[in-house]
Amino acid sequence: MAENHRWNKKIFAMLLAEAKGVRSWRQFASDCDISYVQMRKLALGTQENPPRPKLIRKVAMHAFGEIDLEDLMFAAGIHTSDTMAFRESTEAAETPIDKYRSLPSKERKTVDRFIEFLLEDIKKGNAEL
C-alpha cells in the first residue's frame, strides 16, 4: 500500500538524469517526443507542477538503465495504486495508432515512409493484398 506523498522535483530530476543515460537532453527529449524546454525544466527541478502520467509514461518507455514507470510516478507524487490503474488503462486501450503516436518523431517518419512505399506499390499493382 502506498502512502501519501508529494511531487519531489529533486528525486524526479535525478531519475530523469539516470533515464537519459549518455544521450544529450535534446536527444532524450526528442526520443520521448517531449519539448526540450519542458525536459530541461524537469531536469533542473524548475517546473512547479508534476508532469502528467502520459508524459511520465513517454519518459519511462525511452529510459535507459533500471528506471521504470513506478519510480517516475512515485517521484511525481502519484500513488502506486494510481500507477497500476494508469498502466492497465493505457495498455488495455492501446491501439495501433496509440503505439504509432508513442513513437519518437524519427521513428514515425520511418513508418510514414514505409506506408508511402506500400501505397505506391499498391497503386502500381505490384503488391498483393
N, C-alpha and C positions, 0 to 999 in steps of 0.2 A: 504494500500500500504506500503510495507516495504521499509525502507531506506537503503542505502548502509552502511554496517558495516563490521568490520574485525573480524578475529578469536580472541576470547578472552579466553586465556588459564585459567585465574583465575576463570571466571564465569563457564566455561566448567568443571573445576575441582570441583567446588562447587556443580554443578548439578550432576556430576558423584558420588560424595560422598553421596548425597541425594538418588540417584537412587540405590546405593549399599545397603542401609539400614543396617541391622545388620550383613549381610554376610561379610566374610573376603574378601579382594581384590582378593585372589586366587580363592575363590568360585565364586565371581561375574564374574571374567574373564572367568572361566570355563562355567558358566551358559550362558554367552554371546558368547561363542566359539571364544574368543579373547585371544591372548597370554597375559600371566601375565605381561611380561615386557612392552608390549605396554599399557596395562591398567594402570600400575604404572606410566609410563611416562605421560599419560594423567592426572592421578590423582594428580601428583606432579607439573604439569604445565611445564614439561621439554621438551615436544615434540614441535618441532619448527613449523611443518606444521599441519593444521587442519586435523582431521580424515575425511575419505571419508564417503559419505552418507550411504553406505552399513554397515559400522562399527557402525555408529550412530544409524541406524535402529536396529541393533542387541542389542545395549545397551537399546534403548527405549522399545524394546519388553520384556526385562527382568528387567525393572526398577521397584523398589518399590516406594511407595509414589505417588506424583502427577506430577512426571517428565514425559514429553511426547516428542514425536519426534520433535515438533516445538521448544520447549525450547532448546533442544540439537543442533538442526540445526542452530538456531539463534546464540547461543554461538560460533558455529563453523564458523560463518560468511556467512552462506547460507541464501539467501533471502527467505521470506515466499512463494513467487510465485514458487521458485525453489523447496521448500519443498513440496508444493501441487503437482507439476508436478511429483516429485520423488515418492511421496506416490501413486498417481494414476497409474504411470507406473509400480511400483512394485506390487501393489495389483491386477491390471488387468492381469499382466503376471504371477502371482504366480501359479505354477503348484504343484502337489503333491510332486514332487522331490524337488522343491524350499522350500516347507514347511518342508520337511524332513531335508534338509540341514540347515535350520534355527534353528533346534532343538539343544539344548546343547548336547554335546557328550554322556553324561549319558543317556539321553532320546533316542538318536539314537541307542545306544546299546540295549535298551529295545525293540525298534521297530525291530532291526535286529534279536534278539532272538525270537520274536513273528513270524516273517516271516519264520525263520528256523523251528519253531514248526509247522506252517501251511504246509510248504513244506514236512516235514516228514509225516504229516497226509495224505497229498495227495498221497505221494509215497506208503503208506500203504493201501490206498483205503478207509480210514475212513472218509475223508471229502467229502462233497458234493460240487460240483461246481455250 
